[in-house]
Amino acid sequence: MAAVFNEEQSELRSMVRAYCTDYFSETDVRRDVESDSGFRKTAWERMATELGLQGIALPEEYGGAGAGHAELCIVIEELGRALAPAPFLSTVAMSANLLLATDDQAARERLLPGIADGSRIATVAHREPAPRARTADIDSRATRVDGVWRLSGVKTHVLAADQSSTLLVTALTSEGLSLFEVDAPAPAVETTPLQTLDLTRRQATVEFHSAPAILIGRQGGAAEYLGNMDRRLSAAVCAENVGGSLRLLEETANYARTRQQFGRPIGSFQAIKQKAADMLLNVELARSAAYQVARAIDSGDDAAGVEVAMAHALTSDAYVATAYDAIQIHGGIGFTWEHMAHLYFRRAKANAALFGTPDDHRERAAQLMGI
């Protein structure tokens, strides 16, 4: 069933799309990607102060709007459609949701208002260098020395690490995997940018050398917190995949209408019609799945975990397939650096790997169903 949006949600979409048109044009995106910071702080601050996007799904007690996950996914879809180079996913979909998953009221009150007003950029540092990629094999450790937690270890593929002021880091304590807040600019924190496939989303390796840390939640509770965050993060990534796919479909359809070959638009050829029809089918199916899981999360549906995993796999496959087809229909120009198609292709492939491959999510769905 196709996703249906109410009037307020439609207005939200129109507002965010207009903002992205003004601040994240192709020229803006390319300039931001090549800048030292990788994003424009002024655009980030206006997203918070003028539109309230960072706090849209945060409770009102923390300065947010108290909207649901469906509204957050609308915002993320539009940002994904524009390839907006901003640390929104890491700050809002990851860090804010991780904090909300904890039972630490003091940490929420300390960190969430800054996320809502745009003054705090945060990210989650959990993954460690291969082959130590599983939670059971985490090597980072935190010990309490003279009443202060000290954290040591290495985290890799940390989103927006060099853009963030706050790091939410997982580390082992005597009671198991725990979550800590670490000040990103601290002298004991060393950040090394990574060369990434997706030029619009920065990643880094972060080394902690006995860095001062603040325990968030209870010791040994990080696995539970991460599980809750992962479900909402997957739903957000589904929306981002849909946004990018939809933009590629629109641009490709416009190109097929105007590109002339043998005296007629290439969109009139059966092969192009068929490929465009397949793209439309994939995008609409992905969009329906993305908002089905967003609403399942909002309603507290017990089947949300399975549905999110299946939708994540479906939208990842759809984004990659749409990117391939878009480049093929554009022909030679689609392969060039000057065309935006390659940037969307990079985002599609990066999303399909960074947040778990489609096969990973299908396996997760099967496990949740007891298969």
C-alpha positions in Angstrom: 0.0 0.0 0.0 1.4 3.4 -0.9 2.4 5.7 1.9 -0.3 8.3 2.7 0.7 11.6 4.4 -1.6 14.0 6.3 -1.7 17.7 5.7 0.9 18.6 8.3 3.3 15.9 7.0 2.9 17.2 3.5 3.6 20.7 4.6 6.7 19.5 6.5 7.9 17.8 3.3 7.3 21.0 1.2 9.2 23.1 3.8 12.2 20.9 4.0 12.4 20.4 0.2 12.3 24.2 -0.3 15.0 24.6 2.3 17.2 22.0 0.5 16.6 23.7 -2.8 17.9 26.9 -1.4 20.8 25.6 0.6 21.8 22.2 -1.0 21.9 22.8 -4.7 24.4 20.8 -6.8 26.9 23.7 -6.6 26.4 23.9 -2.8 26.9 20.2 -2.3 30.1 20.1 -4.4 31.5 23.1 -2.6 30.7 21.7 0.9 32.2 18.3 0.0 35.5 20.0 -1.0 35.7 22.3 2.0 37.8 21.6 5.1 34.8 21.1 7.4 32.7 19.1 4.9 29.5 21.1 5.7 28.3 24.6 6.3 27.8 25.5 9.9 25.4 28.3 9.0 23.1 25.9 7.1 23.2 23.5 10.0 22.3 26.2 12.5 19.4 27.5 10.3 18.1 23.9 10.1 17.7 24.0 13.8 16.7 27.6 14.5 14.4 28.3 11.5 13.0 24.9 10.8 13.6 22.9 14.0 14.7 19.9 12.1 17.3 18.5 14.6 14.7 18.5 17.4 11.6 17.4 15.4 11.4 14.0 16.9 12.8 14.9 20.4 10.4 15.3 23.4 9.4 18.8 24.1 11.0 18.7 27.5 14.4 18.7 25.7 13.6 21.5 23.3 12.2 19.3 20.6 8.9 19.3 18.7 7.7 15.9 20.0 6.8 14.6 16.5 6.9 11.0 15.6 9.5 8.9 13.7 7.4 9.2 10.5 8.0 13.0 10.6 11.7 12.4 11.2 11.9 10.1 8.2 10.2 12.7 6.0 13.0 15.1 6.9 15.7 12.5 6.3 14.2 11.5 3.0 14.3 15.1 1.8 17.9 15.5 3.0 18.8 12.3 1.2 17.1 13.5 -1.9 19.4 16.5 -1.9 22.5 14.6 -0.8 22.8 17.2 2.0 26.3 17.0 3.4 25.3 17.6 7.0 25.9 15.4 10.1 22.1 14.9 10.6 22.0 11.1 10.5 24.8 10.7 13.0 23.5 13.5 15.4 19.8 12.9 15.2 19.0 9.3 14.0 22.0 7.8 15.9 23.0 9.9 18.9 19.7 11.4 19.9 17.9 8.0 19.6 20.7 6.3 21.5 20.4 8.8 24.3 16.6 8.4 24.4 17.1 4.6 24.6 19.0 5.0 27.9 17.6 5.3 31.4 19.9 8.3 32.1 17.8 11.4 32.6 20.9 13.5 33.5 22.6 12.6 30.2 19.5 13.4 28.3 19.1 16.8 29.9 22.8 17.6 29.4 23.0 16.6 25.7 19.6 16.6 24.0 18.8 20.3 24.2 22.1 21.1 22.4 21.2 18.7 19.7 17.7 20.2 19.3 19.0 23.8 19.0 21.9 22.9 16.7 24.7 23.8 19.1 25.8 20.2 19.6 26.9 17.8 16.9 27.3 14.2 18.1 28.0 10.8 16.8 28.2 7.2 17.9 31.6 5.3 18.0 30.9 1.6 18.3 32.5 -0.3 15.4 36.1 -1.5 15.8 38.7 -2.5 13.2 38.3 -5.8 11.5 38.3 -8.6 12.4 36.9 -7.4 15.8 33.6 -6.2 14.3 31.1 -8.0 16.7 29.9 -6.7 20.0 31.3 -9.8 21.7 34.8 -8.9 20.4 34.9 -5.3 21.4 38.4 -4.4 22.8 37.9 -0.8 23.9 37.9 -0.6 27.7 36.9 1.8 30.4 38.3 1.8 33.9 37.6 4.0 36.9 40.7 5.8 38.1 40.4 8.2 41.1 36.7 8.5 40.6 37.0 9.4 36.8 36.3 7.0 34.0 39.2 6.6 31.5 38.6 5.1 28.1 41.1 3.5 25.8 40.7 1.8 22.4 40.2 2.3 18.7 36.9 2.9 16.8 36.6 2.9 13.1 34.2 4.2 10.4 32.8 6.7 12.9 30.4 9.0 11.0 31.2 12.8 11.2 33.8 12.2 13.9 35.8 15.3 12.8 32.7 17.4 12.7 31.3 16.3 16.2 31.8 17.9 19.6 30.5 14.8 21.5 31.2 11.1 21.0 29.0 8.4 22.4 31.5 5.5 22.8 31.0 1.9 23.7 33.6 0.2 25.9 33.9 -2.8 28.2 33.8 -2.4 31.9 33.8 -5.1 34.6 30.0 -5.4 34.1 30.0 -5.7 30.4 29.6 -3.4 27.4 28.8 0.1 28.5 28.1 3.5 26.9 30.2 6.6 27.6 30.2 10.3 26.7 33.6 11.6 25.5 34.5 15.1 24.5 35.7 14.9 20.9 38.3 17.8 21.1 39.9 16.3 24.2 43.7 15.9 23.9 43.5 12.2 24.6 41.2 11.7 21.6 42.9 11.3 18.2 40.8 11.5 15.0 42.1 10.3 11.6 39.8 11.0 8.6 39.3 8.1 6.3 39.1 8.1 2.5 35.5 7.2 1.8 33.4 6.1 -1.2 30.6 8.5 -0.2 32.1 11.9 -0.5 29.2 13.6 1.2 29.4 11.7 4.5 32.7 11.8 6.3 34.1 9.0 8.4 37.1 8.6 10.6 39.1 6.3 12.9 39.2 7.5 16.5 41.8 6.5 19.0 41.2 7.0 22.7 44.3 7.2 25.0 42.9 7.0 28.5 40.4 9.7 27.6 38.2 11.1 30.3 34.6 9.8 29.9 31.2 10.0 31.6 29.2 6.8 32.0 25.7 7.0 30.4 23.1 4.7 31.7 24.0 1.7 33.6 27.1 -0.4 33.3 26.5 -3.3 30.9 23.5 -1.7 29.3 25.0 -0.6 26.0 23.9 -3.7 24.0 20.2 -2.9 24.9 20.6 0.8 24.1 22.3 0.0 20.7 19.5 -2.5 19.8 16.9 0.2 20.3 18.9 2.7 18.3 19.7 0.3 15.5 16.0 -0.2 14.8 15.3 3.5 14.5 18.5 4.1 12.6 17.6 1.4 10.0 14.2 3.1 9.5 15.9 6.4 9.0 18.4 4.9 6.5 15.4 3.4 4.6 14.0 6.9 4.2 17.3 8.3 3.1 17.6 5.5 0.5 14.1 6.3 -0.8 15.0 10.0 -1.1 18.1 9.4 -3.2 16.2 6.8 -5.3 13.4 9.2 -6.0 15.7 12.0 -7.0 17.5 9.7 -9.4 14.2 8.6 -10.9 13.1 12.2 -11.4 16.3 13.3 -13.0 16.5 10.2 -15.3 12.9 10.7 -16.4 13.5 14.3 -17.3 16.7 13.4 -19.2 14.8 10.7 -21.1 12.2 13.2 -22.2 14.7 15.7 -23.5 17.6 13.7 -24.8 17.3 13.2 -28.6 18.6 10.2 -30.5 17.8 9.3 -34.1 15.5 12.3 -34.1 13.3 11.4 -31.2 13.5 11.5 -27.3 15.2 8.4 -26.0 12.3 8.0 -23.6 10.2 6.9 -26.6 12.3 3.7 -27.0 10.9 0.5 -25.5 14.1 -0.4 -23.8 14.3 2.9 -22.0 10.6 2.8 -21.1 11.0 -0.6 -19.6 14.0 0.4 -17.5 12.3 3.5 -16.3 9.2 1.5 -15.4 11.4 -0.9 -13.3 12.9 2.1 -11.6 9.5 3.5 -10.7 8.3 0.2 -9.4 11.4 -0.2 -7.2 11.2 3.3 -5.8 7.5 3.1 -5.0 7.8 -0.3 -3.3 10.8 1.0 -1.3 8.9 4.1 -0.3 5.9 2.2 0.9 8.1 -0.1 3.0 10.1 2.8 4.5 7.0 4.5 5.8 5.3 1.3 6.9 8.2 0.7 9.3 8.3 4.3 10.4 4.7 4.0 11.4 5.3 0.6 13.0 7.9 2.2 15.3 5.6 5.0 16.2 2.8 2.6 17.1 5.0 0.3 19.1 4.2 -2.7 16.8 5.8 -5.9 18.1 6.7 -6.9 14.5 8.6 -3.6 13.9 12.0 -5.3 14.3 11.3 -7.8 11.5 9.7 -5.2 9.3 12.6 -2.8 9.7 15.2 -5.4 8.8 13.3 -6.5 5.7 12.7 -2.8 4.6 16.3 -2.0 5.1 17.3 -4.8 2.7 14.7 -3.8 0.2 15.5 -0.1 0.1 19.2 -0.7 -0.1 18.7 -3.0 -3.1 16.3 -0.5 -4.7 18.7 2.4 -4.2 21.7 0.6 -5.8 19.6 -0.7 -8.6 18.1 2.7 -9.3 21.6 4.3 -9.3 22.8 1.7 -11.8 19.8 2.2 -14.1 20.1 6.0 -13.9 23.7 5.9 -15.0 22.9 3.6 -17.9 20.1 5.7 -19.2 22.2 8.8 -19.0 24.8 7.0 -21.1 28.3 8.4 -21.3 27.5 11.6 -19.3 26.3 9.5 -16.4 29.8 8.2 -15.8 31.4 11.6 -15.7 32.6 13.5 -12.6 30.6 16.6 -13.7 27.2 14.7 -13.4 25.6 14.2 -10.0 24.7 10.6 -10.7 28.0 9.3 -9.5 27.5 11.0 -6.1 24.2 9.2 -5.6 25.7 6.0 -6.7 28.4 6.4 -4.1 25.8 7.1 -1.4 23.8 4.1 -2.4 26.8 1.7 -2.3 28.1 3.2 0.9 24.7 2.9 2.7 24.4 -0.7 1.6 27.7 -1.5 3.3 28.1 0.9 6.2 24.8 0.1 7.9 24.8 -3.6 7.1 24.4 -5.3 3.8 21.0 -6.3 2.5 22.0 -9.9 3.2 22.8 -9.0 6.8 19.4 -7.5 7.3 17.6 -10.4 5.6 19.5 -12.8 8.0 18.5 -10.6 10.9 14.8 -10.7 9.9 15.1 -14.5 9.6 16.5 -14.8 13.1 13.8 -12.6 14.5 11.2 -14.8 12.9 12.9 -17.9 14.3 13.8 -19.3 10.9 
